[in-house]
Amino acid sequence: MPVSELEDQTSGEADEALTAAEGGVSKRAYVQRVFSDIAPRYDFLNHLLSFNVDKLWRRRAIAALNWERAPAGVYVDLCAGTLDVAAQLAKRPGFRGRIVGADFAAPMLFMGAGKASPAVVSPVVADALDLPLPDSSASGAIVAFGIRNVADLDRGLREVYRVLEPGSRFVILEFTTPRSSVVRSLYHLYFHHVLPIVGGAISGHRSAYTYLPRSVANFPIEADLAARMRSAGFDDVQWRTLTLGVAAIHRGTKPGAPRRALS
């Protein structure tokens, strides 16, 4: 391919990534395609680029789910990707329920096959805006690093609210922007310069790791996300930041008493 054509292609991919990160109409199709493309290297890059801290973050998010309230219930791993969260939850001592791992990028789910027993984890190709679950049927829901990729955040929050039974908790683990100016400067240097180069080189996808930091920059900060969770109907919304403020865990509860006792 001539250099001029390669430059035009690279520029076009970068523009598409920026448009998707800003929430344009092409976001859904872009996210689905990109995550399907990078699926084979997704787990490796997650652990490499986060220096393995992402594993600790996921454990803390699962702990915030309070699954012990209903250990035999049905749980939703939203934007499940390669099923890391679902697999970790499935292996918790005392967990006897089922987990629906929902993601609209089928290659991501395929890469997660074998991480947990199919008797416990059910991968389902589904959009987070249209979950194949009845109203008030899930005992809890969790999403790790996926909610910012949903084409319509408020609609996505309402859809999770719909499928949760009263008294159930929704947990969000997501990147955020550090409040400290010193940490924020270092974070931006790494996130906007180092990460796209390393991620792009290893994944072979030029724009995927340009989209990532831009999508974080356009995502609501902690207080704003909490406010939008409340607007979707969630009660007792709380959050805490992790690792110098580069990530945060939000949790909210669907009001009301549980409709059935699960033991």
Buried (B, 14 or more C-beta within 10 A) or exposed (E): EEEEEEEEEEEEBBEBBBBBBEBEEEBBEBBBBBBBBBBBBBBEBBBBBBEEBBEEBBBBBBEBBBBEBBBEBBBBBBBBBBBBBBBBBBEBEEBEBBBBBBBBBEBBBBBBEEBBEEEBBBBBBBBBBEBEBEEBBBBBBBBBBBBBBBBBBEEBBBBBBBBBBEBBBBBBBBBBBBEEEEBBEEBBEBBBEEBBEBBBEBBEBBBBBBBBBBBBBEBBEBEEBBEBBBEBBBEEBEBEBBBBBBBBBBBBBBEEEBEEEBE
